[in-house]
Structure formats: C-alpha cells, structure tokens
Amino acid sequence: MKAMREGMTVADLRRLVGAGEIAPIYLLVGEEAFLREEATAAIRTGVLGADDANVGVFNADMVYGDETEAAEILSLCGNLPMCAARRLVVVRDIGALRAKETERLLSYLDAPVETTCLVLTGAKVDGRVKFFQALKKVAATVDCGLLEARALPAWIREQAAALGLRVDEAAREALQQASGGDLGVMRREMEKLAAYLMPKTDATAEDVEAVRGADTGSTVWDLLTALGRKDRGNALRIMGRVLEAGEYPPQLLGLIAWRWRQLWKAHEQIARRVPEAGVARAIGAPPSQARTIIEQARTFSSLDLERAFEAFRETDSRLKGGSRGSDKLTLERLVLNLCRSAGRTTSPPRPFAPAR
C-alpha cells in the first residue's frame, strides 16, 4: 500500500484502481478541480462498478467539509454496503472542515472500516493541523495540482485517446490556446471535436478552430454554463440531453450544488472587494475558469443564493424519496428555481418547453 501513497498522479490512480487495488482512504488534493473530479470518478467506478446507477443509490454518499461534522462522516463510513462489497463516502472541500471536527476523525485513520472507501478532496489542506499530518501518512494521496506546461501535451494526448481521437502537434497547440490552459474547458473542446469529426479520428488545427466556442449543449459543463447565465430554456434542454445520456440524477445534483458553492464563495469575496486573483484562490479555480464564475456571481443576489441551497435540499429529498420516473421532473423544477430571478439571457429567447 505504501507505493500507492507516494507521488501518485491521476493516471497512477486509474491504473491501480483498474487493477483492483482500492485504498480504504484517499486524499485528492490540489487546485485543479477537473483532476479532482476525474480522480473521484475513477475511484467511484473502482468501488461501485462502471454501471453504478442502482448500486450507488444505497452505497454512495457525498458531504461538504464546510457544512458537515465528524459525527456525520463517521456514521456514513460505519454503514454497511447493500448488494455490494464496498460503500463510497466522499467529503468535498475537506480543508473547510473545522479543526475541532478533524480531531474527532483521528481515530478513524488508525482503524478505517474495511467495507468503506473514504475519499477526501480539496484544493488545499492546512499541513499544520494534526489530522492532515496524520492523514498524509495513511491515505493514498493523489496530486491534483495545476499541471506544469511541459505536462500538458501528454495530458492532451491521453484525453484525446480516451475519446478515440488522434491530435497532431498543431491541433494540440490549438486546443491549449482555445482553452486558456483550463483542463475542464480543454476536455470539453475535445468532446466537441470528437462529436464533430465522427467517424473520423484524426484531428487538425483547422478542426479545432471549426468547433471552437460551439455550444453542443450535451455535457454537464454546458448545463452549468447555462444555469450560471440563468438561461432557463437552454438549461432545460441541455439537462434533458444529459439525463438521456445516462447521467445519474443525484450525481448531477451534486455537481450543480458544487458550482453554486463556488458562486457563493465568489459572491462573498466580491462583496469584500477581494482582487480577482484572491477570489480564484478562495474558490479553488484556475484564473480562466474563475473569471467566468466571478462574472456569473455578480448576477446573483445573496437571496438568490440562499434560495438555491433551499432548492438543493428539497431536490435531494425528492430524489431520495421519489420514483426513478419522477427524477427528470424534480430536476426540471430545480432548474426553474435556479433561473427564477432571470432577466434577459445571453442567448436568443426561445419559447419554453419541457426538456425532452
């Protein structure tokens, strides 16, 4: 297990998890949010299987460090798996967990539950805190820091290959320029490229330019963008496509709530007149992505954000208590609530119609 803890990259993690080597505790730490999400997804697949739609309902939980307590985390970790070998418990923004609460988790590090995989993620942790010092000694730690410029070419080729693409040197450089170095945007551009070229697989710089900025309206990131713009019509249509593509409704809710936490933090920092670079650090986003979040945060009032989190709690309750057939309607209601304060959207107005 020790080898799993030293200098592990997301690629190392995927290889080990794919071979069935699952650690009881993971620490995914670094400023690159896309890498943290990629690592979390790899662990989820390793723990629950590739098709976890049913298993995950009973065996996966996610909480946030800034609004949970050690007792809740320990309770979730102590639950037994149902119809599966393991449970997955994810704690996002672990660095925001209060120091007093982290002390109550120290004993778990010495004796983790064998049937639970605990994943702790965050942009950064305070190495002076006793819990994080102990955690780094026992957890499988994955480096999710910002990639150095020299590492980007290999990362692009790896992501392209996963989408069935081959990119030449000029196409790779065009992808970097199109994304501003933001990994999430770069991956999204490659997804568009794959859809545009199908059934071809060889991509050129001209192909990258052809799809640059095009909104296919088919990914979770497209949905987050539409919601951030309060674009009700597009958000409903994109959400319908995302659900049809197989996105798990509770996981989709978690991603939307994660983006709204970033908006909330950005809103607070803006109110304090914190410089943009400081806001980017506070929300754990690279500068190019932070600019978009900051622009969106300026369009929300504190009341909008408070209402959003009330809507998240209500939606979570409905998803857990309703039938699978009602999930789409529940999420449509959430979209309408989040876009309720919308004025004029940034895209051409269209007549409202439920997402198909």
C-alpha positions in Angstrom: 0.0 0.0 0.0 2.9 2.3 0.7 3.7 2.6 -3.0 0.2 3.9 -3.6 0.8 6.8 -1.3 3.9 8.3 -2.8 3.7 10.9 -5.6 0.5 9.4 -7.1 -0.9 11.0 -10.2 -4.4 10.6 -11.6 -3.0 8.3 -14.2 -1.4 6.2 -11.5 -4.7 6.1 -9.6 -6.6 4.9 -12.6 -4.1 2.1 -13.2 -4.1 0.9 -9.6 -7.9 1.1 -9.3 -8.3 -0.7 -12.6 -6.2 -3.5 -11.2 -8.5 -3.8 -8.2 -6.2 -2.0 -5.7 -8.6 0.1 -3.7 -7.3 2.0 -0.7 -9.5 2.5 2.4 -8.8 6.3 2.4 -7.9 8.7 -0.4 -6.8 12.3 -0.2 -7.3 14.1 -3.5 -5.6 17.5 -3.1 -4.7 20.3 -5.5 -6.0 23.4 -7.2 -7.1 21.7 -10.4 -10.8 20.9 -9.9 -11.0 18.9 -13.1 -8.3 16.5 -11.9 -10.1 16.1 -8.5 -13.3 15.3 -10.3 -11.6 12.9 -12.6 -9.9 11.1 -9.7 -13.2 10.9 -7.8 -14.9 9.4 -10.8 -12.1 6.8 -11.2 -12.5 5.7 -7.6 -16.3 5.6 -7.8 -16.0 3.3 -10.8 -13.5 1.1 -9.0 -15.6 0.9 -5.8 -19.1 0.6 -7.3 -18.5 -0.6 -10.8 -19.0 1.1 -14.1 -22.8 0.8 -14.1 -23.5 2.0 -10.6 -26.9 3.6 -11.2 -28.7 1.2 -8.8 -25.8 0.2 -6.5 -24.8 3.8 -5.9 -28.2 4.8 -4.6 -27.5 2.7 -1.4 -23.8 2.8 -1.3 -22.6 6.3 -2.1 -22.8 9.4 0.0 -21.3 12.9 -0.5 -21.0 15.7 2.0 -19.1 19.0 2.2 -16.5 20.0 4.7 -17.9 23.4 5.4 -21.3 22.1 6.4 -20.8 18.7 8.0 -19.4 17.3 11.2 -17.2 14.4 12.1 -20.1 12.5 13.6 -21.9 12.5 10.3 -18.8 11.4 8.4 -18.2 8.6 10.9 -21.8 7.5 10.7 -21.7 7.3 6.9 -18.5 5.3 7.0 -20.0 2.9 9.5 -22.9 1.9 7.4 -22.8 -1.5 5.8 -22.9 -1.8 2.0 -26.1 -3.2 0.4 -25.7 -5.6 -2.5 -22.1 -4.6 -3.0 -18.7 -5.3 -1.5 -18.0 -1.7 -0.5 -19.5 1.7 0.2 -18.2 5.1 -1.1 -18.1 8.2 1.1 -16.9 11.4 -0.5 -16.1 14.6 1.6 -15.6 17.5 -0.7 -13.7 20.6 0.4 -12.2 18.7 3.3 -9.9 21.7 4.1 -13.0 23.6 5.3 -13.8 21.1 8.0 -13.4 22.8 11.4 -10.2 21.8 13.3 -12.2 20.6 16.2 -14.1 18.2 13.9 -10.9 16.9 12.3 -9.6 15.8 15.7 -12.6 13.6 16.1 -11.7 11.8 12.9 -8.2 10.9 14.0 -9.2 7.6 15.5 -10.7 6.5 12.1 -7.3 6.8 10.4 -6.0 4.1 12.7 -8.9 1.7 12.1 -10.8 2.5 8.9 -13.9 0.5 8.1 -12.9 -2.3 5.8 -16.1 -2.1 3.7 -15.9 1.6 3.2 -13.8 3.7 0.8 -13.4 7.3 2.2 -12.4 9.9 -0.3 -11.4 13.4 1.0 -11.0 16.1 -1.6 -9.9 19.7 -1.6 -8.0 22.5 -3.3 -5.7 22.6 -0.3 -5.3 21.4 3.3 -3.5 23.0 6.3 -0.4 20.9 6.9 -0.1 22.4 10.4 -3.3 20.6 11.5 -2.6 17.3 13.3 -5.3 15.5 11.4 -3.9 16.4 8.0 -0.4 15.5 9.1 -1.6 12.0 10.1 -3.8 11.7 7.0 -0.9 12.1 4.6 0.8 9.2 6.4 -2.0 6.7 5.9 -4.1 7.9 2.9 -3.4 7.2 -0.8 -2.7 10.8 -1.8 -3.3 11.9 -5.3 -1.7 15.1 -6.6 -4.4 17.2 -8.3 -2.3 20.3 -8.6 -2.2 22.6 -11.6 -0.3 20.8 -14.4 3.0 22.3 -15.5 3.3 23.5 -19.1 5.6 20.6 -20.0 3.0 18.0 -18.8 0.1 19.4 -20.8 1.0 17.8 -24.2 1.0 14.3 -22.7 -2.3 15.0 -20.8 -4.0 16.2 -24.1 -2.9 13.1 -26.0 -4.1 10.9 -23.2 -7.5 12.6 -23.0 -7.8 12.6 -26.8 -7.0 8.9 -27.0 -9.8 8.2 -24.4 -12.2 9.9 -26.8 -10.9 8.0 -29.8 -9.0 11.0 -31.2 -5.5 11.5 -32.6 -4.3 15.0 -32.5 -1.3 16.3 -34.3 1.1 18.9 -32.8 -0.7 21.9 -34.4 -4.1 20.6 -33.1 -2.7 20.2 -29.6 -1.4 23.7 -29.6 -4.8 25.0 -30.9 -6.6 23.1 -28.1 -4.3 24.8 -25.5 -5.0 28.2 -26.9 -8.7 27.6 -27.2 -9.0 26.7 -23.5 -6.6 29.1 -21.9 -4.9 26.2 -20.2 -8.1 25.3 -18.3 -8.3 21.5 -18.2 -12.1 21.4 -17.9 -12.5 23.6 -20.9 -9.9 21.7 -22.9 -11.7 18.4 -22.2 -15.0 19.9 -23.3 -13.4 21.2 -26.5 -12.1 17.7 -27.2 -15.6 16.2 -26.6 -17.0 18.7 -29.2 -14.2 17.8 -31.5 -14.9 14.0 -31.3 -18.6 14.6 -32.0 -17.8 16.9 -34.9 -15.3 14.5 -36.6 -17.2 11.3 -36.1 -16.5 8.8 -37.6 -13.1 10.3 -38.4 -10.5 10.2 -35.6 -7.6 12.4 -36.9 -7.9 16.0 -35.7 -6.1 19.0 -37.2 -5.8 22.6 -36.0 -8.5 23.6 -38.6 -10.9 21.1 -36.9 -10.2 22.6 -33.5 -11.0 26.1 -34.9 -14.2 24.8 -36.6 -15.7 23.8 -33.3 -14.1 26.4 -31.0 -16.7 28.0 -28.9 -19.5 26.0 -30.4 -22.1 25.0 -27.9 -23.2 21.5 -28.5 -25.5 21.6 -25.4 -24.8 18.0 -24.5 -22.4 18.0 -21.4 -22.7 18.7 -17.7 -20.4 21.7 -18.3 -22.8 23.1 -20.9 -25.5 22.7 -18.3 -23.5 24.6 -15.6 -22.8 27.4 -18.1 -26.5 27.8 -19.0 -27.5 27.7 -15.3 -24.8 30.3 -14.5 -26.3 32.6 -17.2 -29.8 31.9 -15.8 -30.7 30.7 -19.3 -33.8 28.7 -18.4 -34.7 27.4 -21.9 -31.2 26.1 -22.8 -30.7 24.7 -19.3 -33.8 22.6 -19.5 -32.9 21.3 -23.0 -29.3 20.5 -22.0 -30.4 18.8 -18.8 -32.7 16.6 -20.8 -29.9 15.5 -23.1 -27.5 15.0 -20.2 -30.1 12.7 -18.4 -30.8 10.8 -21.7 -27.0 10.2 -22.0 -27.1 8.4 -18.7 -26.0 10.9 -16.1 -27.1 9.8 -12.6 -29.6 12.4 -11.2 -28.1 12.6 -7.6 -24.6 13.0 -9.0 -25.9 15.7 -11.4 -27.4 17.5 -8.4 -24.1 17.2 -6.6 -22.2 18.8 -9.5 -24.7 21.7 -9.7 -24.5 22.3 -5.9 -20.7 22.2 -6.2 -20.8 25.0 -8.8 -23.2 27.0 -6.6 -20.8 26.8 -3.7 -18.2 28.3 -5.9 -20.6 31.1 -6.9 -21.5 31.7 -3.2 -17.8 32.0 -2.2 -17.1 34.2 -5.2 -20.1 36.4 -4.3 -18.8 36.8 -0.7 -15.3 37.7 -1.9 -16.6 40.2 -4.4 -18.6 41.9 -1.6 -15.4 42.2 0.4 -13.7 43.8 -2.7 -11.1 41.0 -2.9 -9.0 41.1 -6.1 -9.8 38.6 -8.8 -6.7 36.5 -8.0 -7.8 36.2 -4.4 -11.3 35.2 -5.4 -9.8 32.5 -7.7 -7.8 31.1 -4.8 -10.8 31.2 -2.5 -13.0 29.2 -4.8 -10.2 26.8 -5.9 -10.5 27.5 -9.6 -7.8 28.3 -12.2 -7.8 32.0 -13.4 -9.6 31.4 -16.7 -12.4 29.4 -15.1 -12.6 31.8 -12.1 -13.3 34.8 -14.4 -16.4 33.1 -15.7 -17.6 32.2 -12.2 -16.9 35.7 -11.0 -18.9 37.2 -13.8 -21.8 34.9 -13.1 -21.6 35.5 -9.3 -22.1 39.2 -9.9 -25.6 38.5 -11.4 -26.8 36.7 -8.3 -28.0 38.4 -5.1 -27.5 36.9 -1.7 -31.2 36.0 -1.7 -30.8 34.1 -5.0 -28.0 32.0 -3.5 -29.9 31.3 -0.3 -32.9 30.2 -2.2 -30.7 28.0 -4.4 -29.5 26.0 -1.4 -33.0 25.6 -0.1 -33.9 24.2 -3.5 -30.9 21.8 -3.4 -32.1 20.4 -0.1 -35.6 20.0 -1.4 -34.4 18.3 -4.6 -32.1 15.9 -2.7 -35.1 14.9 -0.5 -37.3 14.4 -3.6 -34.7 12.3 -5.4 -34.2 10.1 -2.4 -37.9 9.6 -1.8 -39.4 9.6 -5.3 -39.6 7.1 -8.1 -37.0 7.0 -10.8 -39.6 8.2 -13.3 -40.0 11.4 -11.4 -36.3 12.4 -11.3 -36.5 14.4 -14.5 -39.5 16.4 -13.3 -37.7 17.0 -10.0 -34.6 18.3 -11.7 -36.7 20.5 -14.1 -38.3 22.1 -11.1 -34.8 22.8 -9.7 -33.7 24.4 -13.0 -36.8 26.7 -12.9 -36.0 27.7 -9.3 -32.3 28.4 -10.1 -33.3 30.6 -13.0 -36.2 32.2 -11.3 -34.5 35.6 -11.0 -33.5 35.6 -14.6 -33.9 38.8 -16.6 -32.7 38.8 -20.2 -30.5 35.8 -21.0 -27.3 36.0 -23.0 -28.7 33.7 -25.7 -31.7 34.4 -28.0 -35.0 33.9 -26.3 -37.0 30.8 -27.1 -40.4 29.6 -26.1 -40.4 27.5 -23.0 -40.8 23.7 -23.5 -40.0 20.9 -21.1 -36.7 19.1 -21.9 -37.3 16.0 -24.0 
